[in-house]
Amino acid sequence: MTTRKNQTVPLFGNIQTFSDAKRFLFDDLPSLGGAVFRGAAGLERARAWFALLNDPQESFPIIHVAGTSGKGSTSYFIANLLKAHGKTNGLHVSPHVFDVRERAQINMELPSEAEFTKATADLIPYVRSMQYMPDGRPTYFEVTNALALRLFETHRVDYGVIETGLGGRYDSTNTVRRSDKLAVITRLGLDHTEILGDTLEEIAWQKAGIIPYGGTVVALRPEQDSVRAVLEEVAHGRQSQIIWSEPLKYASLQSRTETGVEFSYNGEPLATHTPGDYQMENAAVALDAVRFLAARDGWDFSFDVARQALAETELPGRANVWHVDGRDVMVDGAHNPQKIAAFLGELAYRPEAPSVGHFCSKARQRLDGVA
């Protein structure tokens, strides 16, 4: 039993509505307590959890995305590029911004409330069966992982685009054994240092944990030789090829607009629908990943198709400009020094607020020292 708002309800009670499903995910699961991130032990729990569900993560090719900054945006770009090329895909991102169903998108569309509710209810017996096992019950994040994967399996997706939650090596998304999994690593920086380590090399080792054995990783080329060496060492040890994504060599910013950036990629004019110079980098990494998939899996990549896909990709919580009471408000989910510096840099470019731009430039200088 658990108590919520002075009302006693059965643990893992009957789920019949979307509100019931959200109550179970947001209230009931966390109320059971227990460590959320337990390193290697947590990964073992995730493996046991997915094994109980017949390993849905092994049912389709996975694009597994990790990184300190840009992994959510890159995941969205990859998913929309795949959709535009006629490839059905599932997109699992975290955290969600507006609706928990963002964690289980099919071809960039939210599942219906009824489908999401049923998928959640179907997991209840499995969660209950793990409650008294040595590793304990699955966490909220592990349950939403499973919920998304089972929906993707039901929809027979061609690819699943899976964003890691924390780190990579011991993240509960890191249970895929298929050698055709494509790992994608975006920009690295300092975040969650109390868990992942307080140097870029330690963090790179954590992120590199998603590299498949005998597979491929597309990684944004780090500036530091020591960080590159970590990624190369892990890839070599797993007999995986590493493809460096190097936007500075073949992509260049052309112009900024109120709603995005225009840039060239290998001479091709492209644009995003979300502001931020850094979105050029994220889009370039996504393009490198999808072009690799097309070549590996035998389907045609089109820049004309990609151009439309990038321009149409909506990125919630990333420098979104809302009009509120006659004012423009920029909303962003930046939550570490690297991301905050990037956001402030974008805000400083806004010509309609020069005083804010001056403040942001000073704040960014200070944050650059932290990052």
Secondary structure, 3 states (H helix, E strand, C coil): CEEECCEEECCCCCCCCHHHHHHHHHHHHHHCCCCCCCCHHHHHHHHHHHHHCCCHHHCCCEEEEECCECHHHHHHHHHHHHHHCCCCEEEECCCCCCCHHHHHEECCECCCHHHHHHHHHHHHHHHHHHCCCCCCCCCHHHHHHHHHHHHHHHCCCCEEEEECCCCCCCCCCCCCCCCCCEEEECECCCCCHHHHCCCHHHHHHHHHHHCCCCCEEEEECCCCHHHHHHHHHHHHHCCCEEEEECHHHHEEEEEECCCCEEEEECCEEEECCCCCCHHHHHHHHHHHHHHHHHHHHCCCCCHHHHHHHHHHCCCCCCCEEEEECCEEEEECCCCCHHHHHHHHHHHHCCCCCHHHHHHHHHHHHHHHHHC
